[in-house]
Amino acid sequence: MNDVVKLTARQAVDLLKNKKVSPLELINAALERIEQTDGAINALPTICADRARQHAQRLMEMQSDNDTSRGQLHGLPVAIKDLKDVAGVRSTRGSPIYANHVPKTSDRLVTNIESRGGVVLAKSNTPEFGAGANTFNEVFGKTRNPWNTDLTCGGSSGGSGAALAAGQIWLATGSDLGGSLRIPASFCSVVGLRPTPGRVAHGPRADPYGTLSVEGPMGRNVGDVALLLDAQSGSYKWDPLSLPSPETSFVDSADTPAVPARVAYTSNLGIATVDSSVVEVGRLAVSTFEGMGSRVDEATIDLGDAEDTFQTLRGTQYVAGVGRLLADHRDLLKDEVIWNIEHGLSLTPEQIGLAEVARGGIINRTARFFETYDVLVCPTVLTPPFDVDIRFLTEVEGVELPTYIGWLLMTFALTLTGCPIISVPCGFTESGLPVGVQIMAPWKEEAYLLSVASAFEQEVGISESVPLEPRTSA
């Protein structure tokens, strides 16, 4: 493995600032690593090397002695999840319907990153329209987990998670509705942050006031995630929920570790059946926070109505987002997308209204919860990575799951709170599979969340486990 690809994103940016490496050299190193490893994992199926080199050249020409002239990322190559348009680059959304789609303009998420020195080198693989947490589609096929290529990397930001773990890229974007940032972070032993709605601007979009689905950063460690969040954040006139960038950078927050006074820990949120191996590794989180000096209580928010509430609100979002495709392209849509749309179409106004009220109840209970506790901690996923050929899990520990997203319960239940949540590697099962924990802080408290996550990451001490060479079970 080339030593350059082993660098953290922040280390690579420091070299760029000090002119010890050029953006073009990093592009070449990443391309070499992608060529070496992508045949095994299929994480970055669309490469835009010429476009990246042209952007890098422009950045090099504008460089001055002012180290902010090229933005926070300073020419660092990044990967963009294939749900977002990149101008002039094949952007498929993981669907045969858009298999040959080449947009003329980029999503605001992309232009923000590019304006702050990020060089788009590749699009990362995703399931069709981000539906499901196992990354496969009919355009590019399956993305595999570098820790064991027989297993899933999670999803729907699975290409981003796998690419980071294999050292193909230093930073990658993700999105999160029911756990799409957090699940691949856990399965690939990297870090993914689902921010407060509005923290990362994107659009224009059909539902500008939608808050279930958000964009966020992924990296190999907490500091790298903070760096990308700095590059992603800021208000945008086309996004009415967008928040201004904070006065103190998120990187500075990550560099100031904080030990929470009171931590609530739960192994199952009071609603899930969790694989025993995940429960066992999750106990490390409890001992870690206790060792840091935190008081840890077994406690959680009342989320008893979360599953029905999320399923209803998710269904309405699918109708709004891709429902129009059902009539003309049903034969090209995967079964899970069709199920989501038809579920949404079957809902009555009363069901939708009651779901909105139920979500309001969850948000109010969350506010009360954070009057006592600083953070909530729990496993990210209720299972370790599983066979990549299994589309979705139907049971855990002998308990049947009611729907194809039932195994995402630990993440989508917390989506309903609207709070920022980060998945940080916690340890490994006896068979060597990664396990992550979620840390959740109050609304808009990404800075504090990153400080706590940084302290936890330092204590656990496994962030240097990636990047790694893709492994097979044999």
PERA-V601366 format. One record per residue. N is the residue number from 0. SS is DSSP state (a for helix, b for strand, c for the rest). PHI is phi in degrees with one decimal (NA if undefined). OMEGA is omega in radians with two decimals (NA if undefined). Layout:
n:N ss:SS phi:PHI omega:OMEGA
n:N ss:SS phi:PHI omega:OMEGA
//
This chain:
n:0 ss:c phi:NA omega:3.08
n:1 ss:c phi:-57.5 omega:-3.10
n:2 ss:a phi:-59.5 omega:-3.11
n:3 ss:a phi:-64.4 omega:-3.11
n:4 ss:a phi:-75.5 omega:3.07
n:5 ss:a phi:-78.2 omega:-3.12
n:6 ss:c phi:-63.7 omega:2.94
n:7 ss:c phi:-69.6 omega:3.11
n:8 ss:a phi:-60.2 omega:-3.11
n:9 ss:a phi:-68.6 omega:3.07
n:10 ss:a phi:-64.1 omega:3.13
n:11 ss:a phi:-64.4 omega:3.11
n:12 ss:a phi:-64.8 omega:3.09
n:13 ss:a phi:-60.8 omega:3.09
n:14 ss:a phi:-65.3 omega:3.09
n:15 ss:a phi:-62.8 omega:-3.13
n:16 ss:a phi:-61.3 omega:-3.08
n:17 ss:c phi:-88.9 omega:3.07
n:18 ss:c phi:60.1 omega:3.08
n:19 ss:c phi:-90.5 omega:3.05
n:20 ss:c phi:-150.6 omega:3.13
n:21 ss:c phi:-105.7 omega:3.04
n:22 ss:a phi:-55.5 omega:-3.14
n:23 ss:a phi:-65.4 omega:3.11
n:24 ss:a phi:-65.8 omega:3.10
n:25 ss:a phi:-68.2 omega:3.07
n:26 ss:a phi:-58.6 omega:-3.12
n:27 ss:a phi:-64.5 omega:3.12
n:28 ss:a phi:-65.6 omega:3.12
n:29 ss:a phi:-65.7 omega:3.14
n:30 ss:a phi:-62.1 omega:3.10
n:31 ss:a phi:-63.0 omega:-3.13
n:32 ss:a phi:-67.6 omega:3.09
n:33 ss:a phi:-60.4 omega:3.13
n:34 ss:a phi:-62.5 omega:-3.12
n:35 ss:a phi:-71.2 omega:-2.91
n:36 ss:a phi:-119.4 omega:-2.98
n:37 ss:a phi:-72.9 omega:3.04
n:38 ss:a phi:-62.7 omega:-3.14
n:39 ss:a phi:-86.9 omega:-3.02
n:40 ss:a phi:-119.9 omega:3.08
n:41 ss:c phi:57.8 omega:-3.09
n:42 ss:c phi:-92.6 omega:-3.05
n:43 ss:c phi:-122.9 omega:-3.02
n:44 ss:c phi:-73.5 omega:-3.13
n:45 ss:b phi:-116.8 omega:-3.14
n:46 ss:b phi:-111.8 omega:3.11
n:47 ss:c phi:-124.2 omega:-3.01
n:48 ss:a phi:-65.4 omega:-3.11
n:49 ss:a phi:-63.6 omega:3.11
n:50 ss:a phi:-61.4 omega:3.13
n:51 ss:a phi:-64.3 omega:-3.13
n:52 ss:a phi:-65.3 omega:3.11
n:53 ss:a phi:-63.4 omega:3.11
n:54 ss:a phi:-66.0 omega:3.13
n:55 ss:a phi:-60.1 omega:-3.14
n:56 ss:a phi:-63.8 omega:3.10
n:57 ss:a phi:-63.3 omega:3.12
n:58 ss:a phi:-64.5 omega:3.14
n:59 ss:a phi:-65.8 omega:-3.13
n:60 ss:a phi:-71.8 omega:-3.12
n:61 ss:a phi:-93.1 omega:-3.08
n:62 ss:c phi:-63.4 omega:3.07
n:63 ss:c phi:-132.8 omega:3.10
n:64 ss:c phi:-68.3 omega:3.08
n:65 ss:c phi:-77.7 omega:-3.02
n:66 ss:c phi:-72.4 omega:3.05
n:67 ss:c phi:-96.4 omega:-3.04
n:68 ss:c phi:-65.7 omega:-3.14
n:69 ss:c phi:-110.5 omega:3.05
n:70 ss:c phi:76.4 omega:-3.10
n:71 ss:c phi:-62.2 omega:-3.04
n:72 ss:c phi:-94.1 omega:2.88
n:73 ss:c phi:59.4 omega:3.14
n:74 ss:c phi:101.4 omega:-3.12
n:75 ss:b phi:-74.7 omega:3.06
n:76 ss:b phi:-66.9 omega:3.14
n:77 ss:b phi:-135.6 omega:3.04
n:78 ss:b phi:-114.2 omega:-3.14
n:79 ss:b phi:-113.1 omega:3.09
n:80 ss:b phi:-57.2 omega:-2.98
n:81 ss:c phi:-76.6 omega:2.94
n:82 ss:c phi:-95.0 omega:-3.09
n:83 ss:c phi:-109.8 omega:-3.13
n:84 ss:c phi:-72.6 omega:2.97
n:85 ss:c phi:-122.4 omega:-3.04
n:86 ss:c phi:-55.4 omega:3.09
n:87 ss:c phi:78.8 omega:-3.10
n:88 ss:c phi:-122.3 omega:3.10
n:89 ss:b phi:-53.9 omega:-3.07
n:90 ss:c phi:-130.5 omega:-2.87
n:91 ss:c phi:-95.0 omega:-3.01
n:92 ss:c phi:58.0 omega:3.12
n:93 ss:c phi:69.0 omega:-3.03
n:94 ss:c phi:-122.8 omega:3.03
n:95 ss:a phi:-57.8 omega:3.14
n:96 ss:a phi:-63.1 omega:-3.12
n:97 ss:a phi:-112.6 omega:-3.03
n:98 ss:c phi:-58.4 omega:-3.11
n:99 ss:c phi:-115.5 omega:-3.09
n:100 ss:c phi:-77.0 omega:3.07
n:101 ss:b phi:-125.6 omega:-3.05
n:102 ss:c phi:-72.4 omega:3.10
n:103 ss:c phi:-88.8 omega:-3.13
n:104 ss:c phi:-127.8 omega:3.13
n:105 ss:c phi:-97.8 omega:2.97
n:106 ss:c phi:-62.8 omega:-3.14
n:107 ss:a phi:-57.6 omega:3.08
n:108 ss:a phi:-53.5 omega:-3.10
n:109 ss:a phi:-72.3 omega:-3.12
n:110 ss:a phi:-64.9 omega:3.06
n:111 ss:a phi:-60.2 omega:-3.11
n:112 ss:a phi:-63.5 omega:-3.13
n:113 ss:a phi:-66.2 omega:3.14
n:114 ss:a phi:-69.2 omega:-3.14
n:115 ss:c phi:-110.0 omega:2.97
n:116 ss:c phi:93.0 omega:3.08
n:117 ss:b phi:-80.1 omega:3.13
n:118 ss:b phi:-109.5 omega:-3.11
n:119 ss:b phi:-73.0 omega:-3.12
n:120 ss:b phi:-106.3 omega:-3.01
n:121 ss:b phi:-157.6 omega:2.95
n:122 ss:b phi:-105.6 omega:-3.11
n:123 ss:b phi:-94.0 omega:-3.03
n:124 ss:c phi:-69.2 omega:-3.11
n:125 ss:c phi:-150.9 omega:2.98
n:126 ss:c phi:-65.8 omega:-3.06
n:127 ss:a phi:-53.5 omega:-3.12
n:128 ss:a phi:54.9 omega:3.13
n:129 ss:a phi:72.7 omega:-3.08
n:130 ss:c phi:-85.4 omega:3.11
n:131 ss:c phi:103.5 omega:-3.07
n:132 ss:c phi:-113.3 omega:2.93
n:133 ss:c phi:-122.9 omega:-2.97
n:134 ss:c phi:-84.0 omega:3.03
n:135 ss:b phi:-152.3 omega:3.05
n:136 ss:b phi:-158.8 omega:-3.08
n:137 ss:c phi:-81.9 omega:3.13
n:138 ss:c phi:-90.1 omega:-3.01
n:139 ss:c phi:-117.9 omega:3.14
n:140 ss:b phi:90.5 omega:-2.99
n:141 ss:b phi:-92.2 omega:2.94
n:142 ss:c phi:-100.6 omega:-3.02
n:143 ss:b phi:-110.6 omega:-3.05
n:144 ss:b phi:-84.9 omega:3.14
n:145 ss:c phi:-59.5 omega:3.13
n:146 ss:c phi:-71.5 omega:3.07
n:147 ss:b phi:-165.7 omega:-2.99
n:148 ss:b phi:-69.9 omega:3.01
n:149 ss:b phi:-82.3 omega:-3.00
n:150 ss:b phi:-112.6 omega:3.10
n:151 ss:b phi:-75.1 omega:3.04
n:152 ss:c phi:-91.0 omega:-3.04
n:153 ss:c phi:85.2 omega:-3.13
n:154 ss:c phi:-177.6 omega:0.12
n:155 ss:c phi:-87.0 omega:3.07
n:156 ss:c phi:-89.4 omega:-3.04
n:157 ss:a phi:-67.8 omega:3.11
n:158 ss:a phi:-61.6 omega:3.12
n:159 ss:a phi:-65.0 omega:-3.13
n:160 ss:a phi:-62.1 omega:-3.13
n:161 ss:a phi:-67.4 omega:3.14
n:162 ss:a phi:-63.0 omega:3.10
n:163 ss:a phi:-64.3 omega:-3.10
n:164 ss:a phi:-64.5 omega:-3.12
n:165 ss:c phi:-87.7 omega:3.12
n:166 ss:c phi:78.0 omega:3.13
n:167 ss:c phi:-78.0 omega:-3.03
n:168 ss:c phi:-152.8 omega:-3.09
n:169 ss:c phi:-94.0 omega:3.13
n:170 ss:b phi:-143.4 omega:3.13
n:171 ss:b phi:-150.6 omega:3.09
n:172 ss:b phi:-91.4 omega:3.04
n:173 ss:b phi:-144.0 omega:3.00
n:174 ss:b phi:-137.1 omega:-3.00
n:175 ss:b phi:-146.9 omega:2.98
n:176 ss:c phi:-106.6 omega:-3.14
n:177 ss:c phi:-110.4 omega:-3.13
n:178 ss:c phi:134.0 omega:-2.96
n:179 ss:c phi:-66.9 omega:2.97
n:180 ss:c phi:-87.9 omega:-2.97
n:181 ss:a phi:-75.6 omega:-3.08
n:182 ss:a phi:-65.5 omega:3.09
n:183 ss:a phi:-64.5 omega:3.05
n:184 ss:a phi:-61.4 omega:3.12
n:185 ss:a phi:-64.9 omega:-3.07
n:186 ss:a phi:-68.1 omega:-3.08
n:187 ss:a phi:-107.3 omega:-3.13
n:188 ss:c phi:59.6 omega:2.99
n:189 ss:c phi:-124.8 omega:-3.06
n:190 ss:b phi:-118.8 omega:3.07
n:191 ss:b phi:-136.6 omega:-3.08
n:192 ss:b phi:-119.5 omega:2.97
n:193 ss:b phi:-91.1 omega:-3.08
n:194 ss:c phi:-83.0 omega:2.98
n:195 ss:c phi:-56.7 omega:3.06
n:196 ss:c phi:-51.8 omega:-3.12
n:197 ss:c phi:99.5 omega:-3.14
n:198 ss:c phi:-64.5 omega:3.09
n:199 ss:b phi:-113.3 omega:-3.12
n:200 ss:c phi:-74.0 omega:3.01
n:201 ss:c phi:-154.0 omega:-3.13
n:202 ss:c phi:128.1 omega:-0.05
n:203 ss:c phi:-59.9 omega:-3.12
n:204 ss:c phi:-137.8 omega:-3.06
n:205 ss:c phi:-68.7 omega:-3.12
n:206 ss:c phi:-121.8 omega:-3.02
n:207 ss:c phi:-62.4 omega:3.11
n:208 ss:c phi:-100.4 omega:3.07
n:209 ss:c phi:-69.1 omega:-3.08
n:210 ss:c phi:-123.9 omega:3.13
n:211 ss:c phi:-74.9 omega:-3.09
n:212 ss:c phi:-102.0 omega:3.14
n:213 ss:b phi:-132.8 omega:3.02
n:214 ss:b phi:-99.6 omega:3.14
n:215 ss:b phi:-164.0 omega:-3.06
n:216 ss:b phi:-94.7 omega:3.01
n:217 ss:b phi:-132.2 omega:3.12
n:218 ss:b phi:-158.3 omega:-3.10
n:219 ss:c phi:-84.3 omega:3.11
n:220 ss:c phi:-150.9 omega:-3.04
n:221 ss:a phi:-65.8 omega:3.14
n:222 ss:a phi:-61.9 omega:3.11
n:223 ss:a phi:-67.0 omega:3.09
n:224 ss:a phi:-62.8 omega:3.10
n:225 ss:a phi:-61.5 omega:3.11
n:226 ss:a phi:-60.1 omega:-3.14
n:227 ss:a phi:-69.2 omega:3.09
n:228 ss:a phi:-64.2 omega:3.04
n:229 ss:a phi:-59.6 omega:-3.13
n:230 ss:a phi:-74.0 omega:-3.10
n:231 ss:a phi:-90.3 omega:-2.95
n:232 ss:b phi:-83.1 omega:3.12
n:233 ss:c phi:130.5 omega:-3.11
n:234 ss:c phi:-76.4 omega:-3.06
n:235 ss:b phi:-151.5 omega:-3.00
n:236 ss:c phi:-64.2 omega:3.12
n:237 ss:c phi:-86.5 omega:-3.14
n:238 ss:b phi:-119.3 omega:-3.03
n:239 ss:c phi:-66.7 omega:3.11
n:240 ss:c phi:-90.7 omega:-2.98
n:241 ss:c phi:-64.2 omega:-3.08
n:242 ss:c phi:-105.5 omega:3.08
n:243 ss:c phi:-68.3 omega:3.07
n:244 ss:c phi:-65.8 omega:-3.13
n:245 ss:c phi:-71.4 omega:3.11
n:246 ss:c phi:-66.9 omega:3.07
n:247 ss:c phi:-96.0 omega:-3.08
n:248 ss:c phi:-65.4 omega:3.08
n:249 ss:a phi:-67.5 omega:3.05
n:250 ss:a phi:-61.8 omega:3.10
n:251 ss:a phi:-61.6 omega:3.10
n:252 ss:a phi:-64.7 omega:3.11
n:253 ss:a phi:-64.4 omega:3.13
n:254 ss:c phi:-81.8 omega:3.11
n:255 ss:c phi:-121.0 omega:-3.07
n:256 ss:c phi:-57.8 omega:-3.14
n:257 ss:c phi:-127.1 omega:3.09
n:258 ss:c phi:-99.3 omega:3.14
n:259 ss:c phi:-69.2 omega:-3.14
n:260 ss:c phi:-71.3 omega:-3.09
n:261 ss:b phi:-127.5 omega:-3.12
n:262 ss:b phi:-118.3 omega:2.97
n:263 ss:b phi:-98.3 omega:3.09
n:264 ss:b phi:-120.5 omega:3.04
n:265 ss:c phi:-140.3 omega:3.14
n:266 ss:c phi:-84.8 omega:-3.02
n:267 ss:c phi:-147.9 omega:-3.10
n:268 ss:c phi:58.7 omega:-3.13
n:269 ss:c phi:75.2 omega:-3.03
n:270 ss:c phi:-137.2 omega:-2.99
n:271 ss:c phi:-117.8 omega:2.92
n:272 ss:c phi:-96.4 omega:-3.00
n:273 ss:c phi:-113.7 omega:3.11
n:274 ss:c phi:-54.3 omega:-3.05
n:275 ss:a phi:-61.3 omega:3.14
n:276 ss:a phi:-68.6 omega:3.08
n:277 ss:a phi:-70.4 omega:3.10
n:278 ss:a phi:-58.1 omega:-3.11
n:279 ss:a phi:-63.1 omega:3.14
n:280 ss:a phi:-67.3 omega:-3.14
n:281 ss:a phi:-60.7 omega:3.11
n:282 ss:a phi:-62.6 omega:3.09
n:283 ss:a phi:-61.2 omega:3.12
n:284 ss:a phi:-61.8 omega:3.13
n:285 ss:a phi:-61.7 omega:-3.11
n:286 ss:a phi:-66.2 omega:3.12
n:287 ss:a phi:-64.8 omega:3.14
n:288 ss:a phi:-65.8 omega:3.08
n:289 ss:a phi:-63.3 omega:3.11
n:290 ss:a phi:-64.9 omega:3.10
n:291 ss:a phi:-78.2 omega:-3.14
n:292 ss:c phi:106.6 omega:3.11
n:293 ss:c phi:-78.3 omega:2.92
n:294 ss:b phi:-85.9 omega:-3.11
n:295 ss:b phi:-113.6 omega:3.07
n:296 ss:b phi:-114.4 omega:2.95
n:297 ss:b phi:-76.8 omega:-3.07
n:298 ss:c phi:-159.3 omega:3.08
n:299 ss:c phi:-155.8 omega:3.02
n:300 ss:c phi:-78.7 omega:3.05
n:301 ss:c phi:-70.9 omega:-3.11
n:302 ss:c phi:-120.6 omega:-3.06
n:303 ss:c phi:-60.4 omega:-3.14
n:304 ss:c phi:-103.2 omega:-3.02
n:305 ss:a phi:-66.1 omega:-3.03
n:306 ss:a phi:-65.9 omega:3.13
n:307 ss:a phi:-64.0 omega:-3.14
n:308 ss:a phi:-62.8 omega:-3.12
n:309 ss:a phi:-65.4 omega:-3.13
n:310 ss:a phi:-58.2 omega:3.13
n:311 ss:a phi:-67.9 omega:-3.10
n:312 ss:a phi:-67.7 omega:3.07
n:313 ss:a phi:-63.5 omega:3.13
n:314 ss:a phi:-60.9 omega:3.12
n:315 ss:a phi:-65.7 omega:3.11
n:316 ss:a phi:-66.2 omega:3.12
n:317 ss:a phi:-66.5 omega:3.08
n:318 ss:a phi:-61.6 omega:-3.12
n:319 ss:a phi:-68.2 omega:-3.03
n:320 ss:a phi:-83.3 omega:-3.04
n:321 ss:a phi:-132.4 omega:-3.11
n:322 ss:c phi:-58.7 omega:-3.12
n:323 ss:c phi:-64.1 omega:-3.09
n:324 ss:a phi:-81.8 omega:-3.01
n:325 ss:a phi:-64.6 omega:-3.06
n:326 ss:a phi:-66.6 omega:-3.03
n:327 ss:a phi:-95.0 omega:-3.01
n:328 ss:a phi:-132.2 omega:-3.09
n:329 ss:a phi:-53.9 omega:-3.09
n:330 ss:a phi:-69.4 omega:-3.13
n:331 ss:a phi:-101.0 omega:-3.12
n:332 ss:c phi:-90.7 omega:3.09
n:333 ss:c phi:-74.8 omega:-3.02
n:334 ss:a phi:-58.1 omega:-3.09
n:335 ss:a phi:-66.4 omega:3.09
n:336 ss:a phi:-67.3 omega:3.10
n:337 ss:a phi:-60.1 omega:3.14
n:338 ss:a phi:-59.9 omega:-3.13
n:339 ss:a phi:-61.7 omega:-3.12
n:340 ss:a phi:-64.7 omega:-3.09
n:341 ss:a phi:-66.8 omega:3.05
n:342 ss:a phi:-61.9 omega:3.12
n:343 ss:a phi:-62.9 omega:-3.14
n:344 ss:a phi:-68.1 omega:-3.10
n:345 ss:a phi:-82.4 omega:-3.06
n:346 ss:c phi:-72.7 omega:3.08
n:347 ss:c phi:-92.4 omega:3.06
n:348 ss:a phi:-54.7 omega:3.13
n:349 ss:a phi:-64.0 omega:3.14
n:350 ss:a phi:-62.2 omega:3.14
n:351 ss:a phi:-65.2 omega:3.13
n:352 ss:a phi:-62.0 omega:3.13
n:353 ss:a phi:-66.0 omega:3.10
n:354 ss:a phi:-66.6 omega:3.09
n:355 ss:a phi:-63.7 omega:3.11
n:356 ss:a phi:-65.7 omega:3.13
n:357 ss:a phi:-64.0 omega:3.09
n:358 ss:a phi:-64.6 omega:3.07
n:359 ss:a phi:-57.7 omega:3.09
n:360 ss:a phi:-63.2 omega:3.12
n:361 ss:a phi:-62.8 omega:-3.14
n:362 ss:a phi:-64.0 omega:3.12
n:363 ss:a phi:-65.9 omega:3.10
n:364 ss:a phi:-67.6 omega:3.10
n:365 ss:a phi:-64.7 omega:3.12
n:366 ss:a phi:-60.0 omega:3.11
n:367 ss:a phi:-65.5 omega:-3.13
n:368 ss:a phi:-59.1 omega:-3.10
n:369 ss:c phi:-78.5 omega:2.93
n:370 ss:c phi:-74.8 omega:3.13
n:371 ss:c phi:-104.5 omega:-3.02
n:372 ss:c phi:-111.1 omega:3.10
n:373 ss:c phi:-82.5 omega:3.14
n:374 ss:b phi:-144.4 omega:2.97
n:375 ss:b phi:-110.0 omega:-3.11
n:376 ss:b phi:-126.1 omega:3.10
n:377 ss:b phi:-160.7 omega:3.04
n:378 ss:b phi:-57.0 omega:3.12
n:379 ss:c phi:-74.9 omega:-3.08
n:380 ss:c phi:-125.9 omega:-3.10
n:381 ss:c phi:-80.7 omega:-3.14
n:382 ss:c phi:-148.4 omega:2.95
n:383 ss:c phi:-72.3 omega:3.05
n:384 ss:c phi:-54.7 omega:-3.11
n:385 ss:c phi:-125.0 omega:-3.07
n:386 ss:b phi:-51.5 omega:-3.12
n:387 ss:c phi:-62.4 omega:-3.13
n:388 ss:c phi:-83.3 omega:3.03
n:389 ss:c phi:-87.3 omega:-3.07
n:390 ss:c phi:-62.8 omega:3.11
n:391 ss:c phi:-162.1 omega:-3.14
n:392 ss:c phi:-78.2 omega:3.10
n:393 ss:c phi:-109.5 omega:3.08
n:394 ss:b phi:-157.1 omega:3.07
n:395 ss:b phi:-136.9 omega:-3.14
n:396 ss:c phi:52.6 omega:3.11
n:397 ss:c phi:80.8 omega:3.13
n:398 ss:b phi:-98.8 omega:-3.11
n:399 ss:b phi:-72.3 omega:3.13
n:400 ss:c phi:-96.9 omega:-2.97
n:401 ss:c phi:-73.2 omega:-3.11
n:402 ss:c phi:-138.2 omega:-3.07
n:403 ss:c phi:-70.8 omega:3.07
n:404 ss:c phi:-105.4 omega:-3.14
n:405 ss:a phi:-58.3 omega:-3.10
n:406 ss:a phi:-77.9 omega:3.08
n:407 ss:a phi:-96.6 omega:-2.97
n:408 ss:a phi:-56.7 omega:-3.09
n:409 ss:a phi:-65.2 omega:3.13
n:410 ss:a phi:-95.2 omega:-3.03
n:411 ss:a phi:-71.1 omega:3.07
n:412 ss:a phi:-62.8 omega:3.14
n:413 ss:a phi:-78.1 omega:3.02
n:414 ss:a phi:-52.6 omega:-3.04
n:415 ss:c phi:-64.6 omega:3.13
n:416 ss:c phi:-73.8 omega:-3.07
n:417 ss:c phi:76.8 omega:-3.07
n:418 ss:c phi:-83.5 omega:3.03
n:419 ss:c phi:-72.3 omega:-3.07
n:420 ss:b phi:-138.4 omega:3.11
n:421 ss:b phi:-120.9 omega:3.02
n:422 ss:b phi:-101.5 omega:-3.10
n:423 ss:b phi:-123.3 omega:3.10
n:424 ss:b phi:-56.8 omega:-3.09
n:425 ss:b phi:-116.2 omega:-3.09
n:426 ss:b phi:169.2 omega:-3.06
n:427 ss:b phi:-139.5 omega:3.04
n:428 ss:c phi:-70.8 omega:3.13
n:429 ss:c phi:-60.6 omega:3.12
n:430 ss:c phi:-89.0 omega:3.04
n:431 ss:c phi:88.1 omega:-3.13
n:432 ss:c phi:-93.5 omega:-3.07
n:433 ss:b phi:-67.7 omega:3.03
n:434 ss:b phi:-134.8 omega:3.10
n:435 ss:b phi:-116.8 omega:3.03
n:436 ss:b phi:-118.3 omega:3.02
n:437 ss:b phi:-90.8 omega:2.97
n:438 ss:b phi:-120.5 omega:-3.10
n:439 ss:b phi:-118.5 omega:3.12
n:440 ss:c phi:-118.9 omega:3.12
n:441 ss:c phi:-63.5 omega:-3.10
n:442 ss:c phi:-53.5 omega:3.04
n:443 ss:c phi:66.5 omega:-3.10
n:444 ss:c phi:-100.1 omega:3.11
n:445 ss:a phi:-60.5 omega:-3.12
n:446 ss:a phi:-61.2 omega:3.12
n:447 ss:a phi:-65.9 omega:3.13
n:448 ss:a phi:-59.0 omega:3.13
n:449 ss:a phi:-65.1 omega:3.10
n:450 ss:a phi:-64.2 omega:3.12
n:451 ss:a phi:-66.7 omega:-3.13
n:452 ss:a phi:-62.6 omega:3.11
n:453 ss:a phi:-64.5 omega:3.10
n:454 ss:a phi:-62.4 omega:3.14
n:455 ss:a phi:-64.2 omega:-3.12
n:456 ss:a phi:-59.3 omega:3.13
n:457 ss:a phi:-63.0 omega:-3.13
n:458 ss:a phi:-70.7 omega:-3.12
n:459 ss:a phi:-69.3 omega:2.98
n:460 ss:c phi:72.4 omega:3.13
n:461 ss:c phi:-121.7 omega:-3.07
n:462 ss:a phi:-64.9 omega:-3.14
n:463 ss:a phi:-84.4 omega:3.07
n:464 ss:a phi:-69.8 omega:3.07
n:465 ss:c phi:-120.5 omega:0.11
n:466 ss:c phi:-79.7 omega:-3.14
n:467 ss:c phi:-139.6 omega:3.03
n:468 ss:c phi:-76.2 omega:3.09
n:469 ss:c phi:-54.5 omega:-3.06
n:470 ss:c phi:-117.4 omega:2.99
n:471 ss:c phi:-106.6 omega:3.14
n:472 ss:c phi:-65.6 omega:3.12
n:473 ss:c phi:-72.3 omega:NA
//
